[in-house]
Amino acid sequence: MIVFLNGKFLPEEEAMVSVFDRGFLYGDGIFETLRVNNGKPFLLDRHIGRLQHGMGTLHIGERYDFGQLVQHATALIAKNNSTHAVLRIQVTRGAGKRGYSPSGNFDPTVLMSLHEAPSIDPDTVTPRKLITATQVLSDHDPMSTVKTTNKLPHILATREAEVAGADDALLTNREGNVTEATSSNLFWINNSEIITPPLQSGCLSGITRGMVLELAASIGLPTHQLNAVPRDLYTADGVFLTNSVSEIQTVNSLDGHDLAVSPLIHELHLAYHEVMAAQ
């Protein structure tokens, strides 16, 4: 596998990052993950836009501009002859002196890598079983708009799900409202209306979340961003998760309660694949 690291395309075995890189030491960085479909990175412009927003929020210097990032990602896909894959782009503040202070002349680390992508067919997606995690996110958190490399609450919530024999875990905030799953945004359906938690709940501003809201509106389905507690999902007409790698996944169980499955989830997934195929 060839990776891109700080302007060079290298075999993964030769790619080296400093042991003093702040991404390694403190999680001082951001990342994006997206699907490559038929050799084309899906919604790359939106992902790079969020990446650059995150760099600005964290005051990380811009080693490459928007166009250069697109160029490097496209070249990496071509060099690996990848048709279907997962592209990960990571930027850290770079190597620096010990301590939390971000002051100094840092040289950001930029890494791009490709990984195996799960095969997804909207007609045969296996429903997911969730539990509600004990991990809590902060509501009204400005960091929720940034996909940082510090994901400890999500890692511990994933462990809870694995121990419980579930596929994923739902995280709540300090008010007890649902926010997101460990690596996906959350949606539910009531009376043919598509509902998702507001960004103020503490959930990530997901790229696929935004696309699903657009798709729902385009096919005439009302959308809302509302707070809810886990038990509200027990009586929903349908519950599903979204992210850039797994796309749209039906949830059929939460904390041992069987959930209804809405045909609108499949309709949205088909519409999502149509957009992906047309890129």
N, C-alpha and C positions, 0 to 999 in steps of 0.2 A: 504494500500500500504506500502510495506517495502522499505526503502531507505538505501543507504550506506553512512555513514558519519564518516570520520576519523577512519576507521578500525572497525566500528560497523554497524551491520544491525539492523535497528530500525523501528518501525511504524512511519509513517511520522509525526504523532501528537507529537511524543517524540523527534524528531530531532531538535536540537537547535544550532544556530550559534550566536556567540558573536555580540552584537550591535556595537562593535568596529572593526568588520571585515572589512578589507580594500576593499573587494569586494563590500560590502554594502556602505561604505563611499565614495569610489572614483572610483568604477568600476575597481579596480586593480585586474584583474583576466582574465581567459580565459575559454572557454567552447567548447564542441563538442556535436553535435546532430546527431543521426543516427538511422536507422530503424532496428528493430529486426524482422526477417522473419523466420517463423517456429522454433522459439526459438533460432535462431542464429543471433548475431549482424553482420550486413552486413558491410564489409570493416572496421572492428574494428581496424585492425592493422594500416591502413592508418590514421584513425582518432586519434588513440593514438600517432602515429608518429607526426602528426601535433600538437597535444596537447603538446607533449614534446618539439617540436621546439618552440612553443609559450612560454613555461615555461623558456626555455633558453634565448629567446629574451627579456623577461621581468625580467630575473634574479630572478625567483621564485624557491625556493628550491624544490628538488624532494623528496616528501614524500614516493612515491612508484615507483619502477622501472617498465619497460614495462610489464614484465611477471606478476607482482603483479596486475597491473591495469587490464590486461586481465582476471586474475583469479577473481578479485572482481566483474567485470562487468558480467562475466559468472555466478557467484554465485548469484548475485542479480536477474538476469533473472530467474534462477531456483527457487529461494525462492518465487518469485511472480507468478510462473507457467505461465509466459508470453510466448505466441507463436507469437503474432503480436503486436508490441508496438514501441514507440519511446524512445530511451535511451539517456539521457542527462548526460554528465560528466562535472563537473565544478571544477576548481581549482582557489583559490584566494591566495593572499600572507598571509592571516591570520589576526588575531587581532594585533593591534599595537598602538603606541602612535599617538596623533593627529599630522597632518602635512603630506606633500607629500613625505618626505624622506623615501626611501625604506631601509635605513640602519637599522640594528638591527637583533636580533635573532628571526626571524618570524617562526611560526609553521604553514605551509600552511594548508588551509582548502580544503578537497577533498570531494565532494558530487556527488553521482550518484543517479538518479531517473528515473522511468519509467512512460510513459504517453501514452494515447490512440493514436493510429496511424490511420490516414485516410485510408480507403480502396481505392485502386487504381487498375483500370483495364485499360490497354493501349488501349482497344477498345472503351472505353466510357469516356475518359478524357474530361472534360468540358474546352473549350478554355478560356483563361484569357484576360481581358481587362485592358490595362495599360494607365497611364498618365506619363508624364515627370515631375518629382518633381523639386521644386525650391532648394532643398537641394543639396549641392555640396560636392564631395569627393576630396581629394588631390591626384593628380597623383604622381607617383614615391614615394609613401609613404611606407617605410619599414614595417609599421604596417599592411599593407594590406595582408601580409602573415600570420597574427596572428588573430585568431577569439577571440577578446577581449570581455569582458562583458560590454564595453562602446559602446552603439549602438544608441546614440542620433540622429544622422542624419537619420538613418534608421527608428527610431521610428517616427520622425516628418514626414518623407516621407510617412510612412504608414498612418498617420493621413490625409495627403493630399489626398491620394488615397481614403480613406473612405469617406471624405467630398465630393469628386468628384463623388462618386458612382462607382469607379473603383475597380478592384480586387487587384491591386498592382501598385507600382510606380517605374519608371526607374530613376536611379541617374546618373548624369553626373559629370565630373571633371572640373577643372578650365579652361581647354581648350575647354570645350563644348562637349567633346567626351563622348559617353556612357560608363558606367562602369559595372553596375549590377543592379538588382532589390533589394528590401528591404531585402530579405533573400535568393536570388537565383542568380546564374550566368546567363548571357545572351548569347544566340547564335542566329545566323541567317544563312540562306542558300541562296547562289547564284550559279546558274549553277552547282548544285549537289556538291558544296563545302561547308564545314562546317566551319563557321567563329565565333570567339569569341574575345572579347577585350583582349589585352595583360595584363599581371599582372601589368605592369608599368602604366596602366591607373588608377589604384587605386582599382581594383576589388579584391575580396578575391580569394585566390588560393583554389577553392572549390574541395572537394574530388569527388563529382559527375561530376564536370567539367572535371577533369582529366580522369575519367572513360569513359565519353562520347567521349573525344578526342581519347582514345585508341580504343573504339568500332568502331568509324568512320573509323579509319585507318584499322581495322581488316576486314571491309567489303568493303574496296576499295574506301572510300570517302576521297578526299583530305581535309586537315584541314589547317586553317590559323588563326593567331592571329593578328588582324588588328584594327586600330582605325576607328571610324565612329561617325557621329553625328545622333541624333534621326531621322531626316528626311530621312537619308539613308535607314532606315528600312522600310519606306513606300513602297519601290519598291522591297524589298527582296522577294525571292521565298517562304520564310517561316521564322518565328521567334519563338523561344522557350526558356523556362527557365529551369534550373536544380538546384535541391538541394537534400539532402539526405532523406528528409521526403516526399516531393511531387514528387520526381523522375524527370520526364520530362513532362513539361506542354506547350502545344501550346498556342501562343499568336495570337489572331485574330483582335486586335484593339489597336492602340496607338494614344493617343491624338485625338480621334474621327475619325481617319483614319482606314478604313478596311484594314486588312493585308491578304496576300495570305497564304494558309495553304499547306505546302509541305507534300507529303506522306512519305518523308524520315524521318520526325519526328516520325511517327508511327513505322517505321522500326527500328529506333534507340531505341525506347522505348521497343519494343519486344526483341531486342538483350540485352538490359539492364536487363529485367526480366529473360532471359535465364541464364545470369551470376548469378543473385541473387538466382535462383532456384538451380543452380549447386553448390553453396557454401557448 
